[in-house]
Amino acid sequence: MGYFVGVTSTGFVGTGEMSAVTSYMPCHIFGDQMLIGAGIRIGFYLLYAAAIVAVLFGVDKQFRLWHGAWGILALSLFTAMFLNAVDSNLIIIDYAVLIHLVLWYPVYFVITVLFRQALVVDSKDRPKSDAEYLERLQRCRRVAVTRLDVERARAYADVLKAFALHAAEEEALAEHDNAQAALGRAIHHFVSHWHEQIEVRDGRSSEDVQIDGGAVTTVYNTELIQEIAAAPTRADIDKLRDLYVAALVHSQQSVAEARATEQEVALIASEELRIRRRARAPKHSLRHFLLTTSYKDQLTAALGLLIWSAFMFGTAALNWPLLHNGNKPGGTCDNVPTVYFVLAPKKPFADPGFTTFLRIWTVGVCLVAVVTTALGLFILTVSLLGPTAVGLRPWWRRRKGDKKRSVEDGPRSDVAAAAADPRSARGYSHKARGRHTQEILACLHHSETRSVEHRYRSRTTAPARFSLWTVPWAVLLAVLLVVTVVCAELTVTRQGERNNVPLDFARPPLRETSEILAFLIGLYALIVTLLSVVGAFAAAVLRNRRRKNSVRGEEEGHHHDHDGEKGRGAKESVQPGLAY
């Protein structure tokens, strides 16, 4: 009488062995449910589906979650496969299924890292004429628009464009000293409109100056302007917006008119400076990923590459010394194990040609794994030690006019270094600069109405950016997902001499803890990604509805004010509005 066989690992029923319940044919194959069970396979499928949704709708914030979830799941399976390699398991089937589940990870890495879109300045149009400024400003207010109003509006448009051009130079990894100087001049020119004595410049009487509103007491000194020009942020643009709206209100415009005027001028600036969302060049994308991406994104991506490389290096052992591990002696069942490669069934034990192909393929993937290992270690070093540890100089170059300091000059203080080049000062964050550049460009790319509600509006949802650029990559990833599902499922369900016998798992699907955990990881990633997309679209719909309601309310307010002025008569004096 034979001894009982365990039915939890992949393998044949041993000669003379019996199951605790019933007997099986000698070439009957059991499947390792904790390694290639249905829950584990579905978990990977859901992860890849989440990646496709994130790529299609540009939900960049979900890439970190995706890389981390994939790395945890793949590392656990690699560890389990490595520990099982010393047992009498039919490793070739386990490996064939697992390699289908992880094979295309580098493609996902390249698309989610190197082909991500960003806002860039596409082109510059000619500035609008004074007549067009006059006509468009007149739509936003009831009283006549003066030449001074046009000059102030053009100065505000110029300062917005200067912010965007400075951000574009930083985004292009170019020397941006000229853009920094131009931004300082634009800010100084803009704020000077509100501080000069208008009656001295154009000879008008004091009453005219009082009607215009006079000067605004907010002062931007030279040092502050230089600091803003050296490291501008979205908050600086908001402050200048508030200054512009406050000055318009102070010059006897209503709050609604001032906000509408600011919005129209910002729209003119966006028309004069075209900002588009497009993919960076691969070289710039990798450099941006190393310099401006958060440490968590870099760490999860690096670990994903290293884990994938470990799988590929493992093929050398699995396809040479361990190729026949778990197989019955004498070749009794060599024609039973089946793996599916390019949707076709292959017999690795009975087909010498396919065995030779597997070994040649192993050499190829190991060479690719050398590259991915080097890239993963490079990204990991940058993430842990910073870009300077690998000689990566961020953003700025040595100015042509700078001279090398001699020893006699003495040490340079941090204050002096910051005055010479703020980007070399201690505490200057290049990762923060990369984030601020996109926020500044988005400020002109997506103009928002300046209502009081915008200060308290929730901004927890990330925007969804669907574009035709993402469609081909999403289609490519969908095709790879279909190939993965078909090959993995066929390998599990079509074994035997006639490829019609499935692997026999000891328990029904989703009964093992490892299966449930893998399934929940994939399901969680997909649900979070879908919620991000749905939340972004819902926020866009609500934003458009609020915008229409605010426009409708402003129009009703204009009609009400117009009727009230008729009742009071033309001789009634008008009180100046409050500052915003």
C-alpha positions as CSV (number, residue, x, y, z in Angstrom):
1,M,0.0,0.0,0.0
2,G,1.4,3.4,-1.0
3,Y,1.6,6.5,1.2
4,F,-0.6,9.5,0.9
5,V,0.3,12.4,-1.3
6,G,-0.2,16.1,-0.6
7,V,-2.4,17.9,-3.0
8,T,-1.4,21.6,-2.4
9,S,1.7,21.8,-4.7
10,T,2.0,21.5,-8.4
11,G,3.1,18.0,-9.4
12,F,2.3,14.5,-10.5
13,V,0.9,11.8,-8.2
14,G,3.9,9.8,-7.3
15,T,4.4,6.1,-8.2
16,G,2.6,4.0,-5.7
17,E,1.0,7.0,-4.0
18,M,-2.7,7.5,-3.2
19,S,-4.8,10.5,-2.3
20,A,-6.5,10.5,1.1
21,V,-9.9,10.5,-0.7
22,T,-9.6,8.8,-4.1
23,S,-7.0,7.5,-6.5
24,Y,-5.8,9.3,-9.7
25,M,-4.2,8.4,-13.0
26,P,-0.3,8.4,-12.8
27,C,0.0,11.5,-14.9
28,H,-2.7,13.5,-13.1
29,I,-1.3,17.0,-12.2
30,F,-2.2,19.0,-9.2
31,G,-1.9,22.8,-9.2
32,D,-0.3,25.0,-6.5
33,Q,-3.2,27.1,-5.4
34,M,-1.1,29.5,-3.3
35,L,1.2,30.3,-6.3
36,I,-1.0,30.3,-9.4
37,G,-4.5,30.1,-8.0
38,A,-7.4,31.9,-9.6
39,G,-7.4,34.8,-7.0
40,I,-3.7,35.5,-7.7
41,R,-4.2,35.5,-11.4
42,I,-7.3,37.8,-11.2
43,G,-5.4,40.1,-8.9
44,F,-2.8,40.7,-11.6
45,Y,-5.5,41.2,-14.2
46,L,-7.2,43.8,-12.1
47,L,-3.9,45.6,-11.5
48,Y,-3.3,45.8,-15.3
49,A,-6.8,47.0,-15.9
50,A,-6.3,49.8,-13.3
51,A,-3.1,50.8,-15.1
52,I,-4.9,51.0,-18.4
53,V,-7.6,53.2,-16.9
54,A,-5.0,55.5,-15.3
55,V,-3.0,55.8,-18.6
56,L,-6.2,56.4,-20.7
57,F,-7.4,59.3,-18.4
58,G,-4.1,60.6,-17.3
59,V,-4.6,60.0,-13.6
60,D,-0.9,60.3,-12.7
61,K,-1.3,60.2,-9.0
62,Q,-2.4,56.6,-9.2
63,F,0.9,55.4,-10.8
64,R,2.6,55.3,-7.4
65,L,-0.2,53.1,-5.9
66,W,0.0,50.9,-9.0
67,H,3.7,50.4,-9.0
68,G,3.7,49.7,-5.2
69,A,0.8,47.2,-5.4
70,W,2.5,45.4,-8.4
71,G,5.8,45.2,-6.5
72,I,4.3,43.8,-3.3
73,L,2.3,41.1,-5.2
74,A,5.2,40.1,-7.5
75,L,7.7,40.0,-4.7
76,S,5.6,37.7,-2.6
77,L,5.1,35.3,-5.5
78,F,8.8,35.3,-6.4
79,T,9.7,34.5,-2.8
80,A,7.1,31.6,-2.8
81,M,8.4,30.2,-6.1
82,F,12.0,30.4,-4.9
83,L,11.2,28.5,-1.7
84,N,9.2,25.9,-3.7
85,A,12.1,25.3,-6.2
86,V,13.8,22.8,-3.9
87,D,10.7,20.6,-3.6
88,S,9.5,18.1,-6.1
89,N,7.1,20.5,-7.8
90,L,6.4,20.8,-11.5
91,I,8.1,24.2,-11.6
92,I,7.9,24.6,-15.4
93,I,4.1,25.1,-15.2
94,D,4.3,27.4,-12.2
95,Y,6.9,29.5,-13.9
96,A,5.0,29.5,-17.2
97,V,2.0,31.0,-15.5
98,L,3.9,33.5,-13.4
99,I,6.1,34.7,-16.3
100,H,2.9,35.5,-18.2
101,L,1.6,37.5,-15.3
102,V,4.8,39.7,-14.9
103,L,6.4,39.6,-18.4
104,W,5.1,43.0,-19.6
105,Y,5.8,45.1,-16.6
106,P,8.7,47.1,-18.4
107,V,6.1,48.2,-21.0
108,Y,3.9,49.6,-18.2
109,F,6.9,51.3,-16.6
110,V,8.0,53.0,-19.9
111,I,4.4,54.3,-20.6
112,T,3.7,55.5,-17.1
113,V,7.1,57.1,-16.6
114,L,8.7,58.1,-20.0
115,F,5.5,58.9,-21.9
116,R,3.6,61.0,-19.4
117,Q,2.2,64.2,-20.7
118,A,3.0,67.7,-19.3
119,L,2.0,71.3,-19.9
120,V,4.4,73.1,-22.3
121,V,4.3,76.4,-24.2
122,D,3.5,75.3,-27.7
123,S,3.8,78.7,-29.5
124,K,3.4,82.4,-29.1
125,D,0.9,84.5,-31.0
126,R,1.2,88.2,-31.7
127,P,-0.1,90.4,-28.9
128,K,-3.7,91.6,-29.3
129,S,-4.2,95.1,-30.5
130,D,-5.4,97.9,-28.3
131,A,-8.7,98.0,-30.1
132,E,-9.4,94.3,-29.3
133,Y,-8.4,94.9,-25.7
134,L,-10.8,97.9,-25.6
135,E,-13.6,95.9,-27.1
136,R,-13.3,92.9,-24.9
137,L,-12.9,94.9,-21.7
138,Q,-16.0,96.9,-22.6
139,R,-18.0,93.7,-22.4
140,C,-17.2,93.4,-18.7
141,R,-18.2,96.8,-17.4
142,R,-20.9,99.4,-18.0
143,V,-18.8,102.6,-17.9
144,A,-16.4,103.5,-20.8
145,V,-13.0,101.9,-20.9
146,T,-10.1,104.3,-20.9
147,R,-6.7,104.1,-22.4
148,L,-5.2,103.7,-18.9
149,D,-7.5,100.6,-18.4
150,V,-6.1,99.1,-21.6
151,E,-2.5,99.7,-20.4
152,R,-3.2,98.2,-17.1
153,A,-4.9,95.1,-18.6
154,R,-1.9,94.6,-21.0
155,A,0.5,94.9,-18.2
156,Y,-1.4,92.2,-16.3
157,A,-1.5,89.9,-19.3
158,D,2.2,90.4,-19.8
159,V,3.0,89.5,-16.2
160,L,0.9,86.3,-16.6
161,K,2.8,85.4,-19.8
162,A,6.1,86.1,-18.1
163,F,5.3,83.6,-15.3
164,A,4.4,81.0,-17.9
165,L,7.5,81.6,-20.0
166,H,9.7,81.3,-17.0
167,A,8.0,78.0,-16.0
168,A,8.4,76.8,-19.6
169,E,12.2,77.5,-19.6
170,E,12.5,75.5,-16.3
171,E,10.3,72.7,-17.8
172,A,12.6,72.5,-20.8
173,L,15.7,72.1,-18.6
174,A,17.2,75.2,-20.2
175,E,19.1,78.1,-18.8
176,H,16.4,80.6,-17.8
177,D,18.3,83.7,-16.7
178,N,16.7,85.8,-19.5
179,A,13.2,84.5,-18.5
180,Q,13.9,85.3,-14.9
181,A,15.0,88.9,-15.7
182,A,12.0,89.3,-18.0
183,L,9.6,88.1,-15.2
184,G,11.1,90.7,-12.8
185,R,10.6,93.5,-15.3
186,A,7.1,92.4,-16.0
187,I,6.2,92.3,-12.3
188,H,7.7,95.7,-11.7
189,H,6.0,97.2,-14.7
190,F,2.6,95.8,-13.6
191,V,2.7,97.0,-10.0
192,S,4.0,100.4,-11.1
193,H,0.6,101.2,-12.6
194,W,-0.9,101.4,-9.2
195,H,1.8,103.4,-7.4
196,E,2.6,106.3,-9.7
197,Q,0.9,109.6,-9.4
198,I,-1.4,109.6,-12.4
199,E,-2.1,113.3,-12.3
200,V,1.6,114.1,-12.7
201,R,2.0,111.8,-15.7
202,D,-1.0,112.8,-17.8
203,G,-1.8,116.2,-16.3
204,R,-5.4,115.4,-15.1
205,S,-7.0,117.2,-12.2
206,S,-7.3,115.7,-8.8
207,E,-11.0,115.0,-9.2
208,D,-10.2,112.8,-12.2
209,V,-7.6,111.0,-10.2
210,Q,-10.1,110.4,-7.4
211,I,-12.6,108.9,-9.9
212,D,-9.9,106.6,-11.2
213,G,-9.2,105.4,-7.7
214,G,-5.7,106.7,-7.1
215,A,-2.9,104.4,-5.9
216,V,-3.2,101.1,-4.1
217,T,-1.1,100.9,-0.9
218,T,0.3,97.4,-1.6
219,V,4.0,97.8,-2.3
220,Y,6.3,95.3,-4.0
221,N,9.9,96.4,-3.3
222,T,12.8,95.4,-5.5
223,E,14.1,92.6,-3.3
224,L,10.7,91.0,-3.1
225,I,10.3,91.2,-6.9
226,Q,13.7,89.5,-7.3
227,E,12.7,86.7,-5.0
228,I,9.5,86.1,-6.9
229,A,11.4,86.1,-10.2
230,A,14.0,83.6,-8.9
231,A,11.4,81.1,-7.5
232,P,7.9,81.9,-8.6
233,T,4.9,79.9,-7.3
234,R,1.2,79.7,-8.0
235,A,0.6,81.7,-4.9
236,D,2.5,84.7,-6.4
237,I,0.1,84.7,-9.3
238,D,-2.9,84.6,-7.0
239,K,-1.5,87.6,-5.1
240,L,-1.1,89.6,-8.3
241,R,-4.6,88.6,-9.3
242,D,-5.9,89.9,-6.0
243,L,-4.0,93.1,-6.5
244,Y,-5.5,93.6,-9.9
245,V,-9.0,92.9,-8.8
246,A,-8.6,95.1,-5.7
247,A,-7.4,98.0,-7.9
248,L,-10.2,97.6,-10.3
249,V,-12.7,97.7,-7.5
250,H,-11.0,100.7,-6.0
251,S,-11.4,102.5,-9.4
252,Q,-15.2,102.3,-9.1
253,Q,-15.9,99.0,-10.7
254,S,-18.2,96.5,-9.0
255,V,-16.8,93.3,-7.6
256,A,-18.5,91.3,-10.3
257,E,-17.1,93.6,-13.0
258,A,-13.6,93.4,-11.6
259,R,-13.6,89.7,-11.5
260,A,-15.1,89.5,-15.0
261,T,-12.4,91.9,-16.2
262,E,-9.6,89.8,-14.6
263,Q,-11.0,86.7,-16.1
264,E,-11.1,88.2,-19.6
265,V,-7.6,89.5,-19.4
266,A,-6.3,86.1,-18.3
267,L,-8.1,84.6,-21.2
268,I,-6.4,87.1,-23.6
269,A,-3.1,86.1,-22.1
270,S,-3.8,82.4,-22.7
271,E,-4.7,83.2,-26.3
272,E,-1.4,85.1,-26.9
273,L,0.6,82.3,-25.3
274,R,-0.6,78.9,-26.4
275,I,-0.1,76.2,-23.7
276,R,-0.7,72.6,-24.7
277,R,-0.4,69.3,-22.9
278,R,1.9,66.9,-24.8
279,A,4.5,64.2,-24.1
280,R,8.0,65.2,-23.2
281,A,11.0,63.8,-25.1
282,P,12.1,60.5,-23.5
283,K,15.4,62.0,-22.4
284,H,13.7,64.9,-20.7
285,S,11.0,62.6,-19.2
286,L,13.6,60.5,-17.5
287,R,15.5,63.5,-16.3
288,H,12.2,65.0,-14.9
289,F,11.4,61.7,-13.3
290,L,14.8,61.7,-11.5
291,L,14.8,65.4,-10.5
292,T,11.2,66.4,-9.8
293,T,9.2,63.2,-9.0
294,S,8.6,62.4,-5.4
295,Y,10.8,59.9,-3.5
296,K,7.9,57.5,-3.1
297,D,7.2,57.4,-6.9
298,Q,10.9,56.8,-7.6
299,L,11.2,54.1,-4.8
300,T,8.2,52.1,-6.0
301,A,9.2,52.2,-9.7
302,A,12.8,51.2,-8.8
303,L,11.6,48.2,-6.7
304,G,9.3,47.1,-9.5
305,L,12.1,47.0,-12.0
306,L,14.4,45.1,-9.6
307,I,11.7,42.5,-8.8
308,W,11.0,42.0,-12.5
309,S,14.7,41.6,-13.1
310,A,14.8,38.9,-10.4
311,F,12.1,37.0,-12.2
312,M,14.1,37.2,-15.5
313,F,17.3,36.1,-13.8
314,G,15.5,33.2,-12.3
315,T,14.7,31.8,-15.8
316,A,18.4,30.8,-16.2
317,A,18.0,28.3,-13.3
318,L,14.5,27.2,-14.3
319,N,15.3,26.5,-17.9
320,W,18.6,24.7,-17.3
321,P,19.2,22.7,-14.0
322,L,15.6,22.9,-12.8
323,L,13.9,22.3,-16.2
324,H,12.9,18.7,-15.4
325,N,12.4,19.4,-11.7
326,G,9.3,17.4,-10.6
327,N,9.1,15.3,-13.8
328,K,8.7,11.6,-13.5
329,P,11.7,9.5,-14.3
330,G,11.8,7.6,-17.5
331,G,9.8,10.1,-19.5
332,T,6.5,8.5,-18.6
333,C,4.5,11.8,-18.5
334,D,6.7,14.0,-20.7
335,N,3.8,14.6,-23.1
336,V,1.4,15.8,-20.4
337,P,2.8,19.2,-19.2
338,T,1.8,22.0,-21.6
339,V,2.6,25.7,-21.6
340,Y,1.1,28.2,-24.0
341,F,3.5,30.6,-25.8
342,V,2.1,33.1,-28.3
343,L,-1.3,31.5,-27.9
344,A,0.1,28.1,-29.1
345,P,0.5,24.9,-26.9
346,K,4.0,23.8,-26.4
347,K,5.4,20.6,-24.8
348,P,8.7,21.6,-23.0
349,F,9.6,18.0,-22.1
350,A,8.7,16.3,-25.3
351,D,9.7,19.0,-27.8
352,P,13.5,19.5,-27.9
353,G,13.1,22.4,-30.3
354,F,11.0,24.3,-27.9
355,T,13.4,23.5,-25.1
356,T,16.3,25.0,-27.2
357,F,14.1,28.1,-27.8
358,L,13.4,28.5,-24.1
359,R,17.2,28.6,-23.4
360,I,17.8,31.2,-26.2
361,W,14.9,33.2,-24.9
362,T,16.4,33.0,-21.4
363,V,19.6,34.6,-22.6
364,G,17.7,37.4,-24.2
365,V,15.6,38.3,-21.2
366,C,18.6,38.1,-18.9
367,L,20.3,40.7,-21.1
368,V,17.2,42.9,-20.8
369,A,17.2,42.2,-17.0
370,V,20.8,43.6,-16.8
371,V,19.6,46.9,-18.2
372,T,16.5,47.0,-16.0
373,T,18.6,46.2,-12.9
374,A,21.1,49.0,-13.7
375,L,18.2,51.4,-14.2
376,G,16.4,50.3,-11.1
377,L,19.6,50.6,-9.0
378,F,20.2,54.1,-10.5
379,I,16.7,55.3,-9.7
380,L,17.0,53.7,-6.2
381,T,20.2,55.6,-5.6
382,V,18.7,58.9,-6.7
383,S,15.7,58.3,-4.5
384,L,17.7,57.5,-1.4
385,L,20.8,59.7,-1.8
386,G,19.7,62.5,-4.2
387,P,20.6,63.4,-7.8
388,T,24.0,64.8,-6.8
389,A,25.1,61.3,-5.6
390,V,25.2,60.1,-9.2
391,G,26.5,63.3,-10.7
392,L,23.2,64.6,-12.0
393,R,23.2,68.4,-11.9
394,P,19.7,69.7,-11.6
395,W,18.3,72.5,-13.7
396,W,21.0,75.2,-13.7
397,R,24.4,75.5,-15.4
398,R,27.4,77.6,-14.6
399,R,26.9,81.1,-16.0
400,K,29.3,82.1,-18.7
401,G,30.2,85.3,-16.9
402,D,31.1,83.6,-13.6
403,K,34.7,83.3,-12.7
404,K,36.2,80.6,-10.5
405,R,36.7,81.8,-7.0
406,S,40.2,81.7,-5.6
407,V,41.2,80.6,-2.2
408,E,42.1,84.2,-1.2
409,D,38.4,85.2,-1.7
410,G,37.5,83.3,1.5
411,P,34.4,81.2,2.0
412,R,31.1,82.4,0.5
413,S,28.2,82.6,2.9
414,D,24.8,81.1,2.2
415,V,23.3,84.6,1.9
416,A,25.9,85.6,-0.7
417,A,25.4,82.4,-2.6
418,A,21.7,82.8,-2.7
419,A,22.1,86.4,-3.9
420,A,24.4,85.2,-6.7
421,D,22.1,82.3,-7.7
422,P,19.1,81.4,-5.5
423,R,19.0,78.0,-7.1
424,S,22.3,77.1,-5.4
425,A,21.2,78.2,-2.0
426,R,20.7,75.7,0.8
427,G,17.1,74.5,1.0
428,Y,16.3,75.2,-2.6
429,S,14.1,72.2,-3.6
430,H,14.3,71.2,-7.3
431,K,11.5,68.7,-6.7
432,A,9.3,71.6,-5.5
433,R,10.3,73.7,-8.5
434,G,9.2,70.9,-10.9
435,R,5.8,70.8,-9.2
436,H,5.5,74.6,-9.3
437,T,6.2,74.9,-13.0
438,Q,3.3,72.7,-13.8
439,E,1.0,74.6,-11.4
440,I,2.0,77.9,-13.0
441,L,1.4,76.7,-16.5
442,A,-1.9,75.1,-15.4
443,C,-2.9,78.5,-14.0
444,L,-3.0,80.0,-17.5
445,H,-4.1,76.8,-19.2
446,H,-7.2,76.4,-17.0
447,S,-8.6,79.8,-16.2
448,E,-11.0,79.9,-13.2
449,T,-13.6,82.4,-12.3
450,R,-12.5,84.6,-9.4
451,S,-15.5,84.2,-7.1
452,V,-15.2,84.2,-3.3
453,E,-16.2,80.5,-3.4
454,H,-12.9,79.5,-5.0
455,R,-11.0,80.1,-1.8
456,Y,-13.0,77.4,0.0
457,R,-13.6,75.0,-2.8
458,S,-12.5,71.4,-2.2
459,R,-9.6,70.4,-4.5
460,T,-9.1,66.8,-3.3
461,T,-9.9,65.3,-6.7
462,A,-7.1,65.0,-9.3
463,P,-8.1,66.2,-12.8
464,A,-8.7,63.6,-15.5
465,R,-6.9,64.4,-18.8
466,F,-8.3,62.3,-21.6
467,S,-6.6,62.9,-24.9
468,L,-6.0,61.2,-28.2
469,W,-2.3,60.8,-27.2
470,T,-3.2,58.2,-24.5
471,V,-5.5,56.1,-26.7
472,P,-2.7,54.2,-28.6
473,W,-0.9,53.4,-25.4
474,A,-4.0,52.3,-23.7
475,V,-4.9,50.0,-26.7
476,L,-1.3,48.6,-26.6
477,L,-1.6,47.8,-22.9
478,A,-5.1,46.3,-23.5
479,V,-3.7,44.0,-26.1
480,L,-0.9,42.8,-23.8
481,L,-3.5,42.2,-21.1
482,V,-5.6,40.0,-23.4
483,V,-2.5,38.1,-24.3
484,T,-1.6,37.6,-20.7
485,V,-5.1,36.4,-19.7
486,V,-5.4,34.0,-22.6
487,C,-1.9,32.4,-22.2
488,A,-2.1,32.1,-18.4
489,E,-5.6,30.7,-18.4
490,L,-4.9,28.2,-21.3
491,T,-1.9,27.0,-19.4
492,V,-4.0,26.4,-16.3
493,T,-7.0,24.8,-18.0
494,R,-5.5,22.8,-20.9
495,Q,-3.0,20.2,-19.7
496,G,-2.6,16.5,-20.7
497,E,-1.7,14.7,-23.9
498,R,-4.7,16.2,-25.7
499,N,-4.6,19.5,-24.0
500,N,-8.1,19.0,-22.5
501,V,-7.4,18.4,-18.8
502,P,-7.2,21.4,-16.3
503,L,-4.9,21.6,-13.4
504,D,-6.5,20.1,-10.3
505,F,-6.5,22.5,-7.4
506,A,-7.2,21.1,-3.9
507,R,-9.8,23.7,-3.0
508,P,-12.3,25.9,-4.8
509,P,-11.1,29.4,-6.0
510,L,-10.6,32.2,-3.4
511,R,-10.3,29.8,-0.5
512,E,-6.6,30.4,0.3
513,T,-5.4,33.5,2.1
514,S,-2.8,34.2,-0.5
515,E,-5.5,34.2,-3.2
516,I,-7.8,36.5,-1.3
517,L,-5.0,39.0,-0.6
518,A,-3.9,39.1,-4.2
519,F,-7.4,39.5,-5.4
520,L,-8.1,42.4,-2.9
521,I,-4.9,44.2,-3.9
522,G,-5.9,44.2,-7.5
523,L,-9.5,45.1,-6.7
524,Y,-8.4,47.9,-4.5
525,A,-6.1,49.4,-7.1
526,L,-8.9,49.3,-9.8
527,I,-11.6,50.8,-7.5
528,V,-9.3,53.6,-6.4
529,T,-8.4,54.4,-10.0
530,L,-12.0,54.3,-11.1
531,L,-13.1,56.5,-8.2
532,S,-10.4,59.1,-9.2
533,V,-11.7,59.2,-12.8
534,V,-15.3,59.4,-11.8
535,G,-14.6,62.0,-9.1
536,A,-12.7,64.1,-11.6
537,F,-15.5,64.1,-14.1
538,A,-18.1,64.8,-11.4
539,A,-16.0,67.7,-10.2
540,A,-15.8,69.1,-13.7
541,V,-19.5,68.8,-14.2
542,L,-20.2,70.6,-10.9
543,R,-17.6,73.2,-11.7
544,N,-19.3,74.0,-15.0
545,R,-22.7,74.2,-13.4
546,R,-21.4,76.6,-10.7
547,R,-19.8,78.7,-13.4
548,K,-23.1,78.9,-15.4
549,N,-25.0,79.8,-12.2
550,S,-22.5,82.5,-11.3
551,V,-22.7,84.0,-14.8
552,R,-26.5,84.0,-14.6
553,G,-26.4,85.6,-11.2
554,E,-24.0,88.4,-12.5
555,E,-26.3,89.1,-15.4
556,E,-29.3,89.4,-13.2
557,G,-27.3,91.7,-10.9
558,H,-26.4,93.9,-13.9
559,H,-30.0,94.2,-14.8
560,H,-31.0,95.1,-11.3
561,D,-28.3,97.7,-10.9
562,H,-29.3,99.2,-14.3
563,D,-32.9,99.5,-13.2
564,G,-31.9,101.1,-9.9
565,E,-29.8,103.7,-11.6
566,K,-32.7,104.7,-13.7
567,G,-34.9,105.2,-10.6
568,R,-32.3,107.3,-8.7
569,G,-31.5,109.5,-11.7
570,A,-28.4,110.6,-13.4
571,K,-27.4,113.3,-10.9
572,E,-27.0,111.0,-8.0
573,S,-23.3,110.6,-7.1
574,V,-21.8,107.1,-7.0
575,Q,-19.8,106.0,-4.0
576,P,-16.5,104.2,-4.6
577,G,-16.5,100.4,-4.1
578,L,-14.7,98.6,-1.3
579,A,-11.4,97.0,-2.0
580,Y,-11.4,93.3,-2.7
